[in-house]
Amino acid sequence: MIRQTNLGLLTVALSFIALGTVGPFALILLGVLFALLGAGGGHALGAAMASMVAMMLIIWILLILAFVGQIMCFFTPLAPETKTKLGVCMGLSLLQFALGGGLLGSIMSLVGLLAYLAFLYGLCQDLEAPELAGRFNSAAGFGLLALVSCFLAPFSMLILPGFMLLFFGSAFLFGALAFARYAQTIVSLAQRANQLRLQGIDLHPGELSGPGFARFEEEAPARPARPAFEMEGSGLIQLPADLSGPHEATRVGDSEKVAAMLRPGKADVKGPHGLTPLHVAAISGVMQVADLLLKKGANVDDACDGGLTALYFAIQNNNSNLVGLLLMRGASLSVRNEQGRTPLHWACAVTSDRLEGQARVRMVQMLLSKGADPQAQDNDGCTPAQLAEKAGHDDVVAALSPG
């Protein structure tokens, strides 16, 4: 499908950019290390310089690969302003290459780096991953410290020759930190693009406000207006602010702290609204902590206020991996909340920004494949399909129809 092809192309483009930018950075750091090792003797320095020449050839190849990835980004459905920032970066890079070095080239290089950073921030917004922007901030900060250290190293010889090694060592340290942070984040962006592709979500290039996502159902013909529908208890997905102890440690994903706080037989300690740590793990989507809690004896079907188990929250978060883990550990698909609704009812109609369009259809199909009963009726006599129809999810109704 075109949507998956678009995001598949973006995933490949980001992979090329990651390899083409992280690779040279790693080689440059290795070259600095060779220079430091060769500072004690002429032969060692000569070997280091020869190695650096070979590295420069590899660096050019990797930079070309990154450039190809950047060009591919223009054929993906990123927001226009994100593409503009990338275009500025690429244009300045070409000008710098054509004009050579000097003061003007250095200025263009700096402005190009800023434009590239702005492009990465735009990617974070387009891919609905604003938490990654902070990582780019830290990578940029470490990179700036590395550049300053490299710039000061030659001048430090005027004060004391040994200072040059100190500044080069600092440049290597800060550069390594910047490299590690940038590599981790750009790979996370590529993984995020691939995750969205698997969820059937497409970026919308014409959407200028918000993150710019076009869900599948938005392209369908307009449906007749239905009465507003909101499932009771869905507001619990917003965690209360007064969490503490193992509940708060679970929320932030601190598995070591959770393990230290759990006493035998106390994995199901109740918090606000009757939430257990396992409920919090399902709401926060912390898979590792959820697995730990289950291994520590947490009751997989323990219910909080409203009769909701952890499975309901994992479904509402569209966390299929966590849903699979809970079902594997014995979570019941026939359990009912206070309205008599099963997890399948919940998947068909609960309000959730993460469970829209084809994502909701796939979640419903997953529950059906695990044995969920499509004919179960809630306290009002509604089946999952009838709830889906009330909520306006016609694609889910079609998925539940026999044949």
LINNOR-V494488 format. One record per pair of residues at least 12 apart in sequence whose C-alpha atoms are under 10 Angstrom apart, sorted by the first residue. I is the first residue (numbers start at 0). J is the second residue. If there is no record, write none. Layout:
[[I	J] [I	J]]
This chain:
[[0	199] [1	201] [2	75] [2	76] [2	196] [2	199] [2	200] [2	201] [2	202] [2	203] [2	213] [2	215] [3	193] [3	195] [3	196] [3	197] [3	198] [3	199] [3	200] [3	201] [3	202] [4	75] [4	196] [4	201] [5	72] [5	74] [5	75] [5	76] [5	77] [5	192] [5	196] [5	201] [5	202] [6	75] [6	76] [6	77] [6	189] [6	191] [6	192] [6	193] [6	194] [6	195] [6	196] [6	197] [6	199] [6	200] [6	201] [6	202] [7	75] [7	189] [7	192] [7	193] [7	194] [7	195] [7	196] [7	197] [8	68] [8	71] [8	72] [8	74] [8	75] [8	76] [8	192] [8	193] [8	196] [9	68] [9	69] [9	71] [9	72] [9	73] [9	74] [9	75] [9	76] [9	77] [9	188] [9	189] [9	192] [9	193] [9	196] [10	68] [10	72] [10	75] [10	186] [10	188] [10	189] [10	190] [10	191] [10	192] [10	193] [10	194] [10	195] [10	196] [11	68] [11	71] [11	72] [11	189] [11	192] [11	193] [12	64] [12	65] [12	66] [12	67] [12	68] [12	69] [12	70] [12	71] [12	72] [12	73] [12	74] [12	75] [12	189] [13	65] [13	68] [13	69] [13	71] [13	72] [13	122] [13	185] [13	186] [13	187] [13	188] [13	189] [13	190] [13	192] [14	64] [14	65] [14	68] [14	185] [14	186] [14	188] [14	189] [14	190] [15	61] [15	62] [15	63] [15	64] [15	65] [15	66] [15	67] [15	68] [15	69] [15	71] [15	189] [16	61] [16	62] [16	63] [16	64] [16	65] [16	66] [16	67] [16	68] [16	69] [16	70] [16	71] [16	72] [16	185] [16	186] [16	189] [17	61] [17	64] [17	65] [17	68] [17	181] [17	182] [17	183] [17	184] [17	185] [17	186] [17	187] [17	188] [17	189] [18	61] [18	62] [18	64] [18	65] [18	68] [18	182] [18	185] [18	186] [19	58] [19	59] [19	60] [19	61] [19	62] [19	63] [19	64] [19	65] [19	66] [19	67] [19	68] [20	58] [20	61] [20	62] [20	63] [20	64] [20	65] [20	66] [20	178] [20	181] [20	182] [20	185] [21	61] [21	62] [21	65] [21	178] [21	179] [21	181] [21	182] [21	183] [21	185] [21	186] [22	57] [22	58] [22	60] [22	61] [22	62] [22	65] [22	178] [22	182] [23	54] [23	55] [23	57] [23	58] [23	59] [23	60] [23	61] [23	62] [23	178] [24	58] [24	174] [24	175] [24	177] [24	178] [24	179] [24	181] [24	182] [25	58] [25	174] [25	175] [25	178] [25	179] [25	182] [26	51] [26	54] [26	55] [26	57] [26	58] [27	51] [27	54] [27	55] [27	58] [27	171] [27	174] [27	175] [28	170] [28	171] [28	172] [28	173] [28	174] [28	175] [28	178] [29	47] [29	50] [29	51] [29	54] [29	171] [29	175] [30	47] [30	48] [30	50] [30	51] [30	52] [30	54] [30	55] [30	171] [31	47] [31	51] [31	149] [31	167] [31	168] [31	170] [31	171] [31	174] [32	47] [32	167] [32	168] [32	171] [33	46] [33	47] [33	48] [33	50] [33	51] [34	46] [34	47] [34	48] [34	50] [34	51] [34	164] [34	167] [35	47] [35	163] [35	164] [35	165] [35	167] [35	168] [35	171] [38	164] [66	89] [66	92] [69	82] [69	85] [69	86] [69	88] [69	89] [70	82] [70	85] [70	86] [70	89] [72	85] [73	85] [73	86] [75	202] [75	203] [75	204] [76	125] [76	201] [76	202] [76	203] [76	204] [76	205] [76	211] [76	212] [77	121] [77	122] [77	124] [77	125] [77	126] [77	201] [77	202] [77	203] [77	204] [77	205] [77	206] [77	210] [77	211] [77	212] [78	121] [78	122] [78	124] [78	125] [78	202] [78	203] [78	204] [78	205] [78	206] [78	207] [78	208] [78	210] [78	211] [78	212] [79	121] [79	203] [79	204] [79	205] [79	206] [79	207] [80	117] [80	118] [80	121] [80	204] [80	207] [81	114] [81	115] [81	117] [81	118] [81	119] [81	120] [81	121] [81	122] [81	123] [81	124] [81	125] [81	204] [82	118] [82	121] [82	122] [82	204] [83	114] [83	117] [83	118] [84	111] [84	113] [84	114] [84	115] [84	116] [84	117] [84	118] [84	119] [84	120] [84	121] [85	111] [85	114] [85	115] [85	116] [85	117] [85	118] [85	119] [85	121] [86	111] [86	114] [86	115] [86	118] [87	110] [87	111] [87	112] [87	113] [87	114] [87	115] [87	118] [88	107] [88	108] [88	109] [88	110] [88	111] [88	112] [88	113] [88	114] [88	115] [88	116] [88	117] [88	118] [89	111] [89	112] [89	114] [89	115] [90	107] [90	111] [91	104] [91	106] [91	107] [91	108] [91	109] [91	110] [91	111] [91	112] [91	114] [92	104] [92	107] [92	108] [92	109] [92	110] [92	111] [92	112] [93	107] [94	107] [94	108] [95	107] [95	108] [95	111] [96	108] [112	139] [113	139] [116	132] [116	135] [116	136] [116	139] [117	132] [117	135] [119	131] [119	132] [119	135] [119	184] [119	185] [119	188] [120	132] [120	133] [120	135] [120	136] [121	210] [122	185] [122	188] [122	192] [122	210] [123	135] [123	184] [123	185] [123	188] [123	191] [123	210] [124	209] [124	210] [124	211] [125	192] [125	202] [125	203] [125	204] [125	209] [125	210] [125	211] [125	212] [126	188] [126	189] [126	191] [126	192] [126	194] [126	195] [126	201] [126	202] [126	210] [126	211] [126	212] [127	188] [127	191] [127	192] [127	195] [127	209] [127	210] [127	211] [127	212] [128	187] [128	188] [128	191] [128	192] [128	210] [129	210] [131	183] [131	184] [131	185] [131	187] [131	188] [132	184] [133	184] [134	177] [134	180] [134	181] [134	183] [134	184] [134	185] [135	177] [135	180] [135	181] [135	182] [135	183] [135	184] [135	185] [136	177] [136	180] [136	181] [137	176] [137	177] [137	180] [137	181] [138	173] [138	174] [138	175] [138	176] [138	177] [138	178] [138	179] [138	180] [138	181] [138	182] [138	183] [138	184] [139	174] [139	176] [139	177] [139	178] [139	180] [139	181] [140	173] [140	174] [140	176] [140	177] [141	170] [141	172] [141	173] [141	174] [141	175] [141	176] [141	177] [141	178] [141	180] [141	181] [142	170] [142	172] [142	173] [142	174] [142	175] [142	176] [142	177] [142	178] [142	180] [142	181] [143	170] [143	173] [143	174] [143	177] [144	169] [144	170] [144	172] [144	173] [144	174] [144	177] [145	166] [145	167] [145	168] [145	169] [145	170] [145	171] [145	172] [145	173] [145	174] [145	175] [145	176] [145	177] [146	167] [146	169] [146	170] [146	171] [146	173] [146	174] [147	166] [147	169] [147	170] [148	163] [148	165] [148	166] [148	167] [148	168] [148	169] [148	170] [148	171] [148	172] [148	173] [148	174] [149	163] [149	166] [149	167] [149	168] [149	169] [149	170] [149	171] [149	174] [150	166] [150	167] [150	170] [151	163] [151	166] [151	167] [151	170] [152	164] [152	165] [152	166] [152	167] [152	168] [152	169] [152	170] [153	166] [153	167] [154	166] [195	358] [197	358] [198	317] [198	353] [198	354] [198	355] [198	356] [198	357] [198	358] [198	359] [198	361] [199	214] [199	215] [199	356] [199	357] [199	358] [199	361] [200	212] [200	213] [200	214] [200	215] [200	355] [200	356] [200	357] [200	358] [201	213] [201	214] [201	215] [202	214] [213	356] [214	355] [214	356] [214	357] [214	358] [215	355] [215	356] [215	357] [215	358] [215	394] [216	355] [216	356] [216	357] [216	392] [216	393] [216	394] [217	356] [222	391] [222	393] [223	391] [224	391] [225	388] [225	389] [225	390] [225	391] [226	389] [226	390] [226	391] [227	389] [227	390] [227	391] [228	348] [228	349] [228	350] [228	386] [228	387] [228	388] [228	389] [228	390] [228	391] [229	348] [229	349] [229	350] [229	389] [229	390] [230	338] [230	340] [230	344] [230	345] [230	348] [230	349] [230	350] [230	386] [230	390] [231	305] [231	336] [231	337] [231	338] [231	345] [231	349] [231	350] [232	304] [232	305] [232	306] [232	307] [232	336] [232	337] [232	338] [232	349] [233	305] [233	307] [233	311] [233	312] [233	315] [233	345] [233	349] [233	350] [233	351] [234	349] [234	350] [234	351] [235	272] [235	274] [235	282] [235	303] [235	304] [235	305] [235	307] [235	312] [236	278] [236	279] [236	281] [236	282] [236	283] [236	311] [236	312] [236	313] [236	315] [236	316] [236	350] [236	351] [237	279] [237	282] [237	283] [238	250] [238	271] [238	272] [238	274] [238	278] [238	279] [238	282] [238	283] [239	270] [239	271] [239	272] [239	274] [240	271] [241	270] [241	271] [242	270] [242	271] [242	274] [242	279] [243	270] [243	271] [244	256] [244	257] [244	260] [244	261] [244	268] [244	270] [244	276] [245	257] [245	258] [245	259] [245	260] [245	261] [245	266] [245	268] [245	270] [245	275] [245	276] [245	277] [245	279] [246	260] [246	268] [246	269] [246	270] [246	271] [246	274] [246	275] [246	276] [246	277] [246	278] [246	279] [246	280] [247	270] [247	276] [247	279] [247	280] [248	260] [248	276] [248	279] [248	280] [248	288] [249	275] [249	276] [249	277] [249	278] [249	279] [249	280] [249	281] [249	283] [249	284] [249	285] [249	287] [249	288] [249	289] [249	292] [250	276] [250	277] [250	278] [250	279] [250	280] [250	281] [250	282] [250	283] [250	284] [250	285] [250	288] [251	279] [251	280] [251	283] [251	284] [251	285] [251	288] [252	279] [252	280] [252	283] [252	284] [252	285] [252	286] [252	287] [252	288] [252	289] [253	285] [253	287] [253	288] [254	285] [254	287] [254	288] [254	289] [254	290] [254	291] [254	292] [255	288] [255	291] [257	276] [257	288] [257	291] [257	292] [258	288] [258	291] [258	292] [258	295] [261	292] [261	295] [262	295] [263	295] [263	296] [264	295] [264	296] [264	297] [265	295] [265	296] [265	297] [266	291] [266	292] [266	293] [266	294] [266	295] [266	296] [266	297] [266	298] [267	292] [267	293] [267	295] [267	296] [267	297] [267	298] [267	299] [267	301] [268	297] [269	303] [270	303] [271	303] [271	304] [272	303] [272	304] [272	305] [273	301] [273	302] [273	303] [273	304] [273	305] [273	306] [273	307] [274	301] [274	302] [274	303] [274	304] [274	307] [274	308] [274	309] [275	297] [275	298] [275	301] [275	302] [275	303] [275	308] [275	309] [276	288] [276	289] [276	292] [276	297] [276	309] [277	289] [277	290] [277	291] [277	292] [277	293] [277	297] [277	298] [277	299] [277	300] [277	301] [277	308] [277	309] [277	310] [278	299] [278	300] [278	301] [278	302] [278	303] [278	307] [278	308] [278	309] [278	310] [278	311] [278	312] [278	313] [279	309] [279	312] [280	292] [280	309] [280	312] [280	313] [280	321] [281	308] [281	309] [281	310] [281	311] [281	312] [281	313] [281	314] [281	315] [281	316] [281	318] [281	321] [281	322] [281	325] [282	309] [282	310] [282	311] [282	312] [282	313] [282	314] [282	315] [282	316] [282	318] [283	312] [283	313] [283	316] [284	312] [284	313] [284	316] [284	317] [284	318] [284	320] [284	321] [285	318] [285	321] [286	318] [286	320] [286	321] [286	322] [286	324] [287	321] [289	309] [289	321] [289	324] [289	325] [290	321] [290	324] [290	325] [290	328] [293	324] [293	325] [293	328] [294	328] [298	328] [298	329] [298	330] [299	325] [299	326] [299	328] [299	329] [299	330] [299	331] [300	325] [300	328] [300	329] [300	330] [300	331] [300	332] [300	334] [301	330] [302	334] [302	335] [302	336] [303	336] [304	336] [304	337] [305	335] [305	336] [305	337] [305	338] [306	334] [306	335] [306	336] [306	337] [306	338] [306	339] [306	340] [307	334] [307	335] [307	336] [307	337] [307	340] [307	341] [307	342] [307	345] [308	330] [308	331] [308	334] [308	335] [308	336] [308	342] [309	321] [309	322] [309	325] [309	330] [310	322] [310	323] [310	324] [310	325] [310	326] [310	330] [310	331] [310	332] [310	334] [310	342] [310	345] [311	332] [311	334] [311	335] [311	336] [311	341] [311	342] [311	343] [311	344] [311	345] [311	346] [311	349] [312	342] [312	345] [312	346] [313	325] [313	342] [313	346] [314	342] [314	343] [314	345] [314	346] [314	347] [314	349] [314	351] [314	353] [314	354] [314	359] [314	362] [314	363] [314	366] [315	342] [315	345] [315	346] [315	347] [315	348] [315	349] [315	350] [315	351] [315	352] [315	353] [315	354] [315	359] [315	362] [316	351] [316	352] [316	353] [316	354] [317	346] [317	351] [317	352] [317	353] [317	354] [317	355] [317	358] [317	359] [317	361] [317	362] [318	353] [318	354] [318	362] [319	358] [319	361] [319	362] [319	365] [319	366] [322	362] [322	365] [322	366] [323	365] [323	366] [323	369] [326	366] [326	369] [327	369] [331	370] [331	371] [332	366] [332	367] [332	369] [332	370] [332	371] [332	372] [333	370] [333	371] [333	372] [333	375] [335	377] [335	378] [336	377] [336	378] [337	377] [337	378] [338	377] [338	378] [338	379] [339	375] [339	376] [339	377] [339	378] [339	379] [339	380] [339	381] [340	375] [340	376] [340	377] [340	378] [340	379] [340	380] [340	381] [340	382] [340	383] [340	386] [341	371] [341	372] [341	373] [341	375] [341	376] [341	377] [341	382] [341	383] [342	363] [342	366] [342	371] [342	372] [342	383] [343	362] [343	363] [343	364] [343	365] [343	366] [343	367] [343	371] [343	372] [343	373] [343	374] [343	375] [343	382] [343	383] [343	384] [344	363] [344	371] [344	372] [344	373] [344	374] [344	375] [344	376] [344	377] [344	381] [344	382] [344	383] [344	384] [344	385] [344	386] [344	387] [345	363] [345	383] [345	386] [345	387] [346	359] [346	360] [346	361] [346	362] [346	363] [346	364] [346	366] [346	383] [346	386] [346	387] [346	395] [347	359] [347	360] [347	362] [347	363] [347	382] [347	383] [347	384] [347	385] [347	386] [347	387] [347	388] [347	389] [347	390] [347	391] [347	392] [347	395] [347	396] [347	399] [348	383] [348	384] [348	385] [348	386] [348	387] [348	388] [348	389] [348	390] [348	391] [348	392] [348	395] [349	386] [349	387] [349	390] [350	390] [355	392] [356	392] [356	393] [356	394] [356	395] [357	394] [357	395] [359	392] [359	394] [359	395] [360	392] [360	393] [360	394] [360	395] [360	396] [360	397] [360	398] [360	399] [361	395] [361	398] [362	395] [363	383] [363	395] [363	398] [363	399] [364	395] [364	398] [364	399] [367	399] [373	399] [373	400] [373	401] [374	399] [383	395] [383	396] [383	399] [384	396] [384	397] [384	398] [384	399] [384	400] [385	399] [387	399]]
